[in-house]
């Protein structure tokens, strides 16, 4: 037997689906800006193991010479990102949805058990308290913190003179820019893992974020005559 269970409120679904394209445009426009001064790499001394990004990357995605366009899009959608994020945080606080999002005592320990289960190393996953497992609670809380961090570092590098106090709090212009870039990398990794997990979870999970309802299997009750035997 199956039953239909309410999972995601309408507001949460709207915040989710608005944030996805807005954040995607923010990342795309950020790459247009980064093209003008792509200084970051992974390496030691004069040896570069990985450069963000090779010239072929910009050419393949047509990201070269679009600095002004990138800045215009970035600052426009920054406001949508900010307003949607604020509305989401306020809603979760007043609706009580935050209880399903914040990590619980022991969440960090159990999140490893969730990871091992997802990698098919552990047979059983730890019990889920609420709508999300412990790994999801940590990830969804982290993405909110990252959103606040990207907004503050973005403002710090956008107006380092006018907002000198904020730039100082963010560790200076160079460090604020490094943090801003690191948050972007974090978003991309979150996107990839999130999409993979959605595909892995199947249609029922994806449908819940569209309709708000999830179909769950229930244990079939035995007939009274069988129980009495």
C-alpha positions as CSV (number, residue, x, y, z in Angstrom):
1,X,0.0,0.0,0.0
2,X,1.0,3.6,-0.5
3,X,0.2,6.9,1.0
4,X,0.6,10.5,-0.1
5,X,2.6,12.6,2.5
6,X,3.1,16.3,2.5
7,X,6.8,17.2,2.4
8,X,7.7,20.6,1.0
9,X,5.6,23.8,1.6
10,X,4.8,26.0,-1.4
11,X,7.1,28.8,-0.2
12,X,10.1,26.4,0.1
13,X,9.5,25.1,-3.4
14,X,9.3,28.7,-4.8
15,X,12.5,29.7,-3.0
16,X,14.3,26.6,-4.3
17,X,13.3,27.0,-8.0
18,X,13.9,30.7,-8.0
19,X,17.4,30.3,-6.5
20,X,18.5,27.7,-8.9
21,X,18.6,29.8,-12.1
22,X,19.6,33.0,-10.2
23,X,22.6,31.3,-8.7
24,X,23.5,29.7,-12.1
25,X,23.5,33.2,-13.7
26,X,25.5,34.5,-10.8
27,X,28.2,31.9,-11.4
28,X,28.1,32.4,-15.2
29,X,28.4,36.2,-14.9
30,X,31.1,35.8,-12.2
31,X,33.2,33.8,-14.8
32,X,32.9,36.7,-17.2
33,X,34.3,39.0,-14.5
34,X,37.0,36.6,-13.5
35,X,38.3,36.4,-17.0
36,X,39.7,39.9,-16.7
37,X,42.0,38.8,-13.8
38,X,42.2,35.0,-13.5
39,X,45.0,34.8,-11.0
40,X,44.1,31.7,-9.0
41,X,45.9,28.4,-9.3
42,X,46.8,25.3,-7.3
43,X,50.5,24.6,-7.1
44,X,53.7,25.4,-5.3
45,X,56.4,27.9,-6.2
46,X,56.5,28.3,-10.0
47,X,54.9,24.9,-10.6
48,X,51.2,25.0,-11.4
49,X,49.1,21.8,-10.9
50,X,45.8,23.4,-11.8
51,X,44.9,26.8,-13.2
52,X,41.5,28.4,-12.9
53,X,41.0,28.4,-15.9
54,X,42.9,27.6,-19.1
55,X,42.4,29.9,-22.1
56,X,40.6,27.1,-23.9
57,X,37.9,27.1,-21.2
58,X,37.1,30.8,-21.8
59,X,37.1,30.3,-25.6
60,X,34.9,27.2,-25.5
61,X,32.2,28.9,-23.4
62,X,32.7,32.3,-25.1
63,X,33.6,34.1,-21.8
64,X,36.3,36.3,-23.2
65,X,35.9,40.1,-23.4
66,X,32.6,40.3,-21.6
67,X,33.7,42.1,-18.5
68,X,31.1,44.9,-18.6
69,X,28.3,42.5,-19.5
70,X,29.3,40.1,-16.7
71,X,29.4,42.9,-14.1
72,X,25.9,44.2,-15.2
73,X,24.4,40.7,-14.9
74,X,26.2,39.9,-11.7
75,X,25.1,43.0,-9.8
76,X,21.5,42.8,-11.1
77,X,21.0,39.1,-10.1
78,X,22.8,39.7,-6.8
79,X,19.8,41.6,-5.6
80,X,17.5,38.7,-6.6
81,X,19.8,36.3,-4.9
82,X,19.8,38.5,-1.8
83,X,16.1,39.1,-1.6
84,X,15.3,35.4,-2.3
85,X,17.8,34.4,0.4
86,X,16.5,36.8,3.0
87,X,12.9,35.7,2.3
88,X,13.9,32.0,2.6
89,X,15.7,32.5,6.0
90,X,12.9,34.6,7.4
91,X,10.3,32.0,6.3
92,X,12.2,29.1,7.8
93,X,12.6,30.9,11.1
94,X,8.9,31.9,11.5
95,X,7.4,28.7,10.0
96,X,9.6,26.4,12.1
97,X,11.1,24.8,9.0
98,X,14.6,25.5,10.4
99,X,14.1,22.5,12.8
100,X,14.4,20.2,9.8
101,X,17.5,22.0,8.4
102,X,19.9,22.7,11.3
103,X,22.3,19.9,12.3
104,X,21.4,17.9,15.5
105,X,23.6,16.6,18.2
106,X,25.7,13.8,16.6
107,X,24.9,14.9,13.0
108,X,28.5,15.2,12.0
109,X,29.2,11.7,13.2
110,X,26.1,10.2,11.5
111,X,26.8,12.1,8.3
112,X,29.8,9.9,7.7
113,X,27.6,6.9,8.1
114,X,25.2,8.4,5.5
115,X,28.2,8.9,3.2
116,X,29.4,5.3,3.7
117,X,25.9,4.1,3.0
118,X,25.6,6.2,-0.2
119,X,29.0,4.7,-1.4
120,X,27.6,1.2,-0.6
121,X,30.3,0.6,2.0
122,X,27.9,0.5,4.9
123,X,24.7,-1.7,4.6
124,X,22.3,0.5,6.6
125,X,21.9,4.2,6.9
126,X,21.3,5.9,10.3
127,X,17.7,6.7,11.1
128,X,16.3,10.0,9.7
129,X,14.9,12.5,12.1
130,X,12.5,14.8,10.2
131,X,12.6,15.4,6.4
132,X,16.4,15.3,5.9
133,X,19.2,13.0,7.0
134,X,22.2,14.4,8.9
135,X,24.4,14.9,5.8
136,X,21.6,16.9,4.1
137,X,21.1,19.0,7.3
138,X,24.8,19.9,7.3
139,X,24.9,20.6,3.5
140,X,21.7,22.8,3.6
141,X,22.9,24.8,6.6
142,X,26.4,25.2,5.0
143,X,24.8,26.5,1.8
144,X,23.0,29.3,3.8
145,X,26.3,30.2,5.5
146,X,28.0,30.3,2.1
147,X,25.3,32.5,0.7
148,X,25.8,35.0,3.5
149,X,29.6,34.8,3.0
150,X,29.4,35.3,-0.8
151,X,27.2,38.3,-0.4
152,X,29.5,40.0,2.2
153,X,32.7,39.2,0.3
154,X,31.1,40.3,-2.9
155,X,30.1,43.7,-1.4
156,X,33.6,44.0,0.0
157,X,35.4,43.6,-3.3
158,X,32.7,45.6,-5.2
159,X,33.1,48.7,-2.9
160,X,36.4,48.3,-1.1
161,X,36.7,52.0,-0.4
162,X,33.1,52.9,0.4
163,X,32.8,49.7,2.5
164,X,36.3,49.7,3.8
165,X,35.1,48.5,7.2
166,X,33.5,45.4,5.6
167,X,36.5,44.8,3.4
168,X,38.7,44.9,6.6
169,X,36.3,42.4,8.3
170,X,36.6,40.1,5.3
171,X,40.4,40.1,5.7
172,X,41.2,42.8,3.1
173,X,40.5,43.0,-0.7
174,X,42.7,40.1,-1.8
175,X,41.5,37.7,0.9
176,X,37.9,38.7,0.4
177,X,38.3,37.9,-3.3
178,X,39.8,34.5,-2.5
179,X,36.9,33.7,-0.2
180,X,34.4,34.9,-2.9
181,X,36.0,32.6,-5.4
182,X,36.1,29.7,-2.9
183,X,32.4,30.1,-2.2
184,X,31.7,29.9,-6.0
185,X,33.7,26.6,-6.2
186,X,31.7,25.4,-3.2
187,X,28.4,26.2,-5.0
188,X,29.5,24.3,-8.1
189,X,30.4,21.2,-6.0
190,X,27.1,21.5,-4.2
191,X,25.2,21.7,-7.5
192,X,27.0,18.6,-8.9
193,X,26.5,16.5,-5.7
194,X,22.9,17.7,-5.3
195,X,21.9,16.8,-8.9
196,X,23.6,13.4,-8.5
197,X,21.7,12.7,-5.3
198,X,18.4,13.8,-6.8
199,X,19.0,11.4,-9.7
200,X,20.0,8.7,-7.3
201,X,16.9,9.3,-5.1
202,X,14.6,8.9,-8.1
203,X,11.4,10.5,-9.4
204,X,9.5,10.4,-6.1
205,X,12.0,12.8,-4.4
206,X,12.1,15.1,-7.4
207,X,8.3,15.2,-7.7
208,X,8.1,16.2,-4.0
209,X,10.0,19.5,-4.8
210,X,7.5,20.2,-7.6
211,X,4.2,19.2,-6.1
212,X,5.0,19.3,-2.4
213,X,3.9,15.7,-1.8
214,X,5.8,12.4,-1.6
215,X,4.4,8.9,-2.2
216,X,5.5,6.5,0.5
217,X,5.0,2.8,0.9
218,X,3.2,1.6,4.0
219,X,3.3,-1.8,5.7
220,X,0.3,-3.9,4.7
221,X,-1.9,-4.8,7.6
222,X,-2.7,-8.5,7.9
223,X,-6.4,-9.5,8.0
224,X,-7.9,-9.9,11.4
225,X,-8.5,-13.7,10.8
226,X,-4.8,-14.2,10.1
227,X,-3.7,-12.3,13.2
228,X,-6.0,-14.5,15.4
229,X,-4.6,-17.7,14.1
